[in-house]
Structures are given as structure tokens and as C-alpha cells.
Amino acid sequence: MLMHLNLNSNRIEAIRNLDGLDQLVRLELRANNLTSTAGLSSVPSLKEAYLASNKIELLEDLDGMSELEVLHLRENNVREFGEDGLPDSLVKLHTLNLRDCQVETFDEVKKLAALPALRKLVLQGCPVSEEENYRIEVLMLLPNLTVIDKDEVDEGEREDAAELKEARKAEEEAEEAARKAEEEA
């Protein structure tokens, strides 16, 4: 029974012909020519997918990947996670590596909150990682993270993220109250 398949550096352009590999838990497709994750769901037993150094722009066909724990997408062209974000069926995904991808905004990072098991996130080298207070902003959006960019989250960062969240909530409430007062006037 095949449990680990290494297809690195083979100029592969699409994930296909993996049907029937019911015991496969680790798939390596680094340094190929993939532009999408389409086809990955044909292996629902997969726990680890290493797709670094491709040309992936679209994260699709991930529904039903309930066993997936590690998704390694370093050095790809991933910019966004779609209108609805990643599917909530990724209930075991605890590690997501997007190093040197193209994620630009905290609005995109916020979409990762749909991943209940996510504990390790790498965004180093993405445009969003250049933003001020980047780690605190990410932690505010994803409070269950234990590691950001290979560095452990410390208690001070957790406190700063909680304070920032409270401050933003207070700002929103004040803006809402001002809007209501203006409407009533």
C-alpha cells in the first residue's frame, strides 16, 4: 500500500490520476508547474500536502479533505482564499505555510479563522507581513495560533492582541452610537 508519494521536480501541470490511492497520507509535488490545487480531493486520506515552489494561484477542490493536517504552499502565487475562504471541512488542518506567497491583506488572513485546528501559520515574505504590528494583527484575527512564521507566540503578544481587539470593538461601538445619534437627530 502506497502511503508516501514524491513527485517533486517533474514539470507536472495538474494534480490528476491519484484516484484509488486510498492509503496515501503524504503527497509531495514541490517544484512543478501547478497553478491550482484542483485534484487534491481525489485523495481524501491525505494528511500532508507539500506543494511548494509551483505557480499555484487558486486554492480549490479542498472540500472533503477532512484528514488534511499540513498544507505547504511556500513560494506560490496565492493572493487570496476566495470569496468564502477555505472550506470548513479542513477540520484537522493545523499547519499552513504560505511563505513567500502574495497574501496582501488582513481581510484575507481573517478568512483563515474558519480553520478550527490551525495552530501554525507562516506568512513571512508575503506583502501582509510587512504591515505594522503584523504579528499582533494576525494573532488578533487568529487567537488560537501558537506559532507565527516559525516563532512561538508569547504571552505578551497574546495580551497585545486582546487589547487591540477590545480597542477596535470599542471604536466600532462608538461609531455605531454616533451613527444612531445622527439618524435620530
N, C-alpha and C positions, 0 to 999 in steps of 0.2 A: 504494500500500500504506500503510495506516494504522499509524503507529508510536507516536504520542503521542495520547492521548485525554483531554481535560479536561472532566469533568462536575461541576466544583465548583459548590456552591450551587444544587442543583436539587431539593432535597427527596426525593432518591432513598432508598428504604427497604430495598432489597435489590440485591445485585450479580447481574444476570442479563442474558441476551441478548448476551453477549460471545462466544459460540461463533463460530468462523470468523475471528476476528481473530488469525491465526497469526503476524503480524509485529509485533504490539503489544508494545512494550517498556516504556512508561511510561503508567500509569493514574493519573489524579487524580480523586479523589472526596471532596475536602475539603468540610466544612460541609454535609453532607447529613444523613439520618436513619438511617444504617446502624446495626444492632445486632449485626452479625456479619460475619465475613469470608467466609462461605459464598458460593460462586460464583466466588471468585477463581481457583480451579484450572481454570476453563474457559479460561484464557489462560496456558498453560504457558510461553509465550515471555517472559512479563513479567519485567522486571529491576527495575523500580521501582514501588512502590505507595504512593501518598500518600492516606491515609485519615484525616487529622487532623480534629478538631472534628466528630465524629459521636457516636454513643451506643453504640459497639461494646463489648460485654461478652465476647463469645465469639470466640476465635481458632480457627477451624475451617476445614476444607476447604483446608488448605495442603499436603497431601500432593501430591507430584508437581511442586511449584514449585521445581524444581532450578535454575532460572535466576535466581530472585529474589535480588537483591543489597541492596536498600534497602526497608525496611518502616517507614513513617512513620505512627505511631498516636497522635500527640500529642493531648491533650485528648479522651480517650475514657474509658470506664468499665472498662477492662481491669484486673482484680484478680489474675487467676491464669492460668496457662498449661495448665490441665487436669492430670489425674492423671499423664499420661505426658509432659507438657511439649510443646514444639513438635516437629514431625516432623523426624527426622534427614535427610529428603530436602532440607532447606533448606541444602544444602552450600555455597552461594555467598553466603548472607546475611551481609554484613559490617557493615551499619548498621541498628540497631533504635532507633527513637525512641519512647519511652513517656512523654515529659514530660507532667506533669500528668494522669497516669492514676491508678489506685488500687492499684498494687502495694504490698503491706504488709510482706512478709516476705522474709528472705534465703533461705528454703526455696524460694520462687518464683523468685528470681534464680538460684539454683543450677540450676534446670531449663534455663536458657539455655546451660549447658555442652555441651549436645547440638549446638550450632551451631558447627561447626569453624572457620568463617571469620569469626565475629563479632569485630570489632575496635573498633567504636564503639557505645556504649550510652548512651542518655540516659534517666535515671530522675528527673531533677530535678523537684520538685513532687509526686512520689509519696510516700506516707507512709514508705516504707522509706528514703527519702533523708534523713529526719530522725533516723535511728538514729545512735548514737555510732560513730565510726570507719567511717562508711558507705563511703567510697571504698576503704578498706583491706579491709573485709569483701567488697565486690564484687570487688575485684582478687584476693583470695584464692580466691574461687569461680570467677572467670573470668580466669585469668592471662594470656591472650592479648590482652586488651583493650589498646588503645593510647590510646583516648580515652574518658573517662567524663564525661558531662554537658558536652560541648564543650571540656573541658580535657584537654590531653595528660597521660598518666600519666608521672610522673617516676621516676627510679631509686630515690629514697628510698622512694617508695610501694611499689615492687616489693619492696624489701628488707623493709619493714614487713609486707607481705602474706605473704612467705615465712616470716618469723619467727613470725607469728601462726599460720600453717598448721602449722609444726613444734610450736609450743606446744600447739595443740589436739590434734595427733596424740599427743604425749606424755601429755596429760591422759587421752585415750581409752585409751591403753595401760595407764596406771596404774590406771584404773577397772576395766579388764578383768582385770588381775592381781589386784586386790583382790577382785573377784567370784569368781575362780577359787580364791583362797586361802580365802575364806569358805565356798565349796562343799565344799572338801576338809577343812575343819575339822569 
